[in-house]
């Protein structure tokens, strides 16, 4: 078995008492002495600092931004051309079957594209990009930068003490600003449903920046445990759980991420892997749909719990893909897939937990309203 990789913050995590676990081939903090529940609530009320350096950071560079955009549009169903300089967008690699190969963020940084991809998929994504786009587009997998996320209602005030220009940034803006003496690539985004920032920082300056942020009384380092409950309450998909190579963007409720230009009748419709299925489902609908689930009792329903239409039927109609306790909503929350004809808010279905059928209400997502600065 290969040794787990470490981020630049490994020693700092240990110093702060983190419990470390293997995650996507990295040794990562799952929680600190504060505990998952308090870390979750701290992020919702103040500011949580997350080490997300395990994510892949990739640069695509062509002769011009337009050249790189044209190339990337062959692989993702997003409007890359229409993304303005200094802006970021959510994206999806799709496969020829119309499933989701990975989800990602990509930014127009003037003369090139900066991309952040999932840790577990990073090596495969870079290999795929090189096979499909080189030699016209140069692909660089950055190994000399760390990634931090500062999330929560106090994030702006905390970061503004290091550079006031962050206050002018709106949701999905990207900027290059000096923080703690280092050139940082900052986006106003994150994956908790809270306002906040993701900060790409040179590895050599990463610990100085982290400790400068942690010196603020409103900031705590937050582990993977609370990161998962925060994104679940926000109704955000976790790759490999809520979305995978068999799930289409329409089934996953991610149709919003496919802009008009790439849809049927658009200026650059289709031309991406799986376009026939995805464009067809955009027009005709998909057979199943991702939904929010509120178990009626206190027992959480976790990934793999089968969903039935009633208490006696033998054949499941779906399954939970993410589930647990939501500290903000003070109750169990889950997401999963059910047939589209069943996927109406207020419908009661049943999850089977340890041999018992327990009632679950289908609800609209998210469980906790987003707090973005638009």
C-alpha angles and dihedrals in degrees: 000000000000117000115257114257121239131220121224088261097059096108091044091052090053092045089054092051100254121171104231127213136174111261127168089342092307131107100237137174112255094181144345129223089278088071132229096278095051092042089054093050093043089058092048093050106028129000132308123199116212129193103221095160090124088074116098118253113201136177123206114196128180134163086285137358088258091057092051090045093052090051095048092048087065088065106035132043093229131109099252094161092056095052108111123227110273094027134109132206138192114246145179134215105218128197128224090266091058094253126132114263094182140331122233149162121244130188136197103232095179103261099022146025122253115202135188116200135180117283096234092050100039099099092044092046093052091047089049093049092050093048093048104036112024137125092030092046121042113222119203121186103203115226098167101067133075126208127222129180120206108194136177143062092292094049095097094049092047095049093042088066086066096040124358093206090080088075089068093055119103128203109300095011116136127206140171109229136157114252123177088351097305133105105251130189105219130190125184095231143087142159105259102079088248129111110263151111140267112214125198106200132177109263092237091061098036099099093045090054094045092050092046090055093043090053088073112094092228095057128087130171108248127204136220093268095065092036088062096047091046094052091044092054087048090055092239121153123244111212113241091026113046095018131029142151091290096050120086123215090246093053089048093053091246097122088115089070092064108082125216093256092065097044128089107294093018126128092258102019119176124342094129128105112283093012094143094058096038096047089044092053091046088058102034104024131246126272094237137026140203111245141178115252127202112192108218095223131049096263112107117230109218135196112304098029106139119233122218131190092232143355097274110034116114100209119072118228095203148333142243113257099183129012145153143115118318108215093195095049091037095226145070117296132182145168128215147141128273133166110285092240088061097042098099124127115257093025112137118221130164133247120203111228118176091338096312126110108227124188119252127186120219108228139176119265139274108051089201120036116247117255100203123151102234 
